Amino acid sequence: MTLRLNIGTGVCVALLAIGFAVPAEAKILCKKGFQVVQGSMLATPYCQDQYVAQVANDYGFRASPDRVRNDPLFKQHLCRFIGQDIRIKESCDQVSPSVRGRF
């Protein structure tokens, strides 16, 4: 009786561990600064920051999406150098608006 109970408990614990070991596939999908939501493209700050980091890396900066997202001064620093790139201009205008054309 105790042997069956131990085997049954061991099998349950193993199955439970396997169930918790598999991560959920609830990952945010971003494309060029837009989040894909039910097939539609939606501008979100999360994806825009990820795209700023990607463009910054294209220019040779070492920028991770997490650092761009969590460090506003770092994002402002990047935007000072690459903010005129048409791909991220709108994202950078939010942290350091251009003064050209304003009175």
TORKOL-4160 file (C-alpha; in steps of 0.2 Angstrom, whole numbers, padded with zeros to 4 digits, m for minus):
103
<pt num="1" X="0000" Y="0000" Z="0000"/>
<pt num="2" X="0014" Y="0012" Z="0004"/>
<pt num="3" X="0023" Y="0008" Z="m0011"/>
<pt num="4" X="0008" Y="0012" Z="m0022"/>
<pt num="5" X="0006" Y="0028" Z="m0013"/>
<pt num="6" X="0024" Y="0033" Z="m0015"/>
<pt num="7" X="0024" Y="0029" Z="m0034"/>
<pt num="8" X="0008" Y="0038" Z="m0037"/>
<pt num="9" X="0014" Y="0053" Z="m0027"/>
<pt num="10" X="0030" Y="0053" Z="m0037"/>
<pt num="11" X="0021" Y="0052" Z="m0054"/>
<pt num="12" X="0009" Y="0066" Z="m0049"/>
<pt num="13" X="0024" Y="0077" Z="m0043"/>
<pt num="14" X="0033" Y="0073" Z="m0059"/>
<pt num="15" X="0018" Y="0078" Z="m0070"/>
<pt num="16" X="0016" Y="0093" Z="m0060"/>
<pt num="17" X="0034" Y="0099" Z="m0062"/>
<pt num="18" X="0033" Y="0096" Z="m0081"/>
<pt num="19" X="0017" Y="0107" Z="m0082"/>
<pt num="20" X="0026" Y="0121" Z="m0073"/>
<pt num="21" X="0042" Y="0119" Z="m0083"/>
<pt num="22" X="0034" Y="0124" Z="m0099"/>
<pt num="23" X="0033" Y="0143" Z="m0101"/>
<pt num="24" X="0017" Y="0151" Z="m0107"/>
<pt num="25" X="0018" Y="0158" Z="m0125"/>
<pt num="26" X="0010" Y="0175" Z="m0121"/>
<pt num="27" X="0024" Y="0185" Z="m0129"/>
<pt num="28" X="0022" Y="0202" Z="m0136"/>
<pt num="29" X="0025" Y="0202" Z="m0155"/>
<pt num="30" X="0032" Y="0219" Z="m0161"/>
<pt num="31" X="0036" Y="0224" Z="m0179"/>
<pt num="32" X="0045" Y="0240" Z="m0183"/>
<pt num="33" X="0038" Y="0249" Z="m0167"/>
<pt num="34" X="0021" Y="0242" Z="m0168"/>
<pt num="35" X="0013" Y="0228" Z="m0158"/>
<pt num="36" X="0003" Y="0215" Z="m0167"/>
<pt num="37" X="m0014" Y="0213" Z="m0159"/>
<pt num="38" X="m0026" Y="0201" Z="m0167"/>
<pt num="39" X="m0018" Y="0205" Z="m0184"/>
<pt num="40" X="m0019" Y="0224" Z="m0182"/>
<pt num="41" X="m0003" Y="0235" Z="m0179"/>
<pt num="42" X="m0005" Y="0246" Z="m0164"/>
<pt num="43" X="0008" Y="0258" Z="m0158"/>
<pt num="44" X="0013" Y="0254" Z="m0140"/>
<pt num="45" X="0027" Y="0262" Z="m0130"/>
<pt num="46" X="0034" Y="0245" Z="m0126"/>
<pt num="47" X="0037" Y="0241" Z="m0145"/>
<pt num="48" X="0042" Y="0258" Z="m0149"/>
<pt num="49" X="0056" Y="0257" Z="m0136"/>
<pt num="50" X="0061" Y="0240" Z="m0143"/>
<pt num="51" X="0062" Y="0248" Z="m0160"/>
<pt num="52" X="0073" Y="0263" Z="m0154"/>
<pt num="53" X="0085" Y="0250" Z="m0146"/>
<pt num="54" X="0086" Y="0241" Z="m0163"/>
<pt num="55" X="0089" Y="0256" Z="m0173"/>
<pt num="56" X="0102" Y="0262" Z="m0161"/>
<pt num="57" X="0111" Y="0246" Z="m0163"/>
<pt num="58" X="0111" Y="0248" Z="m0181"/>
<pt num="59" X="0120" Y="0264" Z="m0178"/>
<pt num="60" X="0133" Y="0256" Z="m0167"/>
<pt num="61" X="0126" Y="0260" Z="m0150"/>
<pt num="62" X="0125" Y="0246" Z="m0137"/>
<pt num="63" X="0107" Y="0248" Z="m0132"/>
<pt num="64" X="0095" Y="0235" Z="m0125"/>
<pt num="65" X="0076" Y="0237" Z="m0126"/>
<pt num="66" X="0075" Y="0235" Z="m0107"/>
<pt num="67" X="0088" Y="0249" Z="m0104"/>
<pt num="68" X="0079" Y="0261" Z="m0117"/>
<pt num="69" X="0062" Y="0257" Z="m0108"/>
<pt num="70" X="0068" Y="0259" Z="m0090"/>
<pt num="71" X="0081" Y="0273" Z="m0092"/>
<pt num="72" X="0073" Y="0289" Z="m0099"/>
<pt num="73" X="0089" Y="0298" Z="m0099"/>
<pt num="74" X="0097" Y="0285" Z="m0110"/>
<pt num="75" X="0083" Y="0285" Z="m0122"/>
<pt num="76" X="0085" Y="0304" Z="m0123"/>
<pt num="77" X="0104" Y="0302" Z="m0126"/>
<pt num="78" X="0100" Y="0290" Z="m0140"/>
<pt num="79" X="0087" Y="0302" Z="m0148"/>
<pt num="80" X="0099" Y="0316" Z="m0147"/>
<pt num="81" X="0111" Y="0307" Z="m0159"/>
<pt num="82" X="0099" Y="0297" Z="m0170"/>
<pt num="83" X="0082" Y="0304" Z="m0167"/>
<pt num="84" X="0081" Y="0312" Z="m0184"/>
<pt num="85" X="0080" Y="0294" Z="m0192"/>
<pt num="86" X="0063" Y="0293" Z="m0199"/>
<pt num="87" X="0060" Y="0276" Z="m0192"/>
<pt num="88" X="0060" Y="0282" Z="m0174"/>
<pt num="89" X="0057" Y="0301" Z="m0176"/>
<pt num="90" X="0040" Y="0300" Z="m0168"/>
<pt num="91" X="0046" Y="0290" Z="m0153"/>
<pt num="92" X="0060" Y="0302" Z="m0150"/>
<pt num="93" X="0049" Y="0317" Z="m0152"/>
<pt num="94" X="0040" Y="0312" Z="m0136"/>
<pt num="95" X="0056" Y="0312" Z="m0125"/>
<pt num="96" X="0065" Y="0327" Z="m0134"/>
<pt num="97" X="0054" Y="0337" Z="m0145"/>
<pt num="98" X="0062" Y="0347" Z="m0159"/>
<pt num="99" X="0063" Y="0366" Z="m0157"/>
<pt num="100" X="0064" Y="0369" Z="m0176"/>
<pt num="101" X="0050" Y="0379" Z="m0183"/>
<pt num="102" X="0043" Y="0384" Z="m0165"/>
<pt num="103" X="0042" Y="0402" Z="m0160"/>
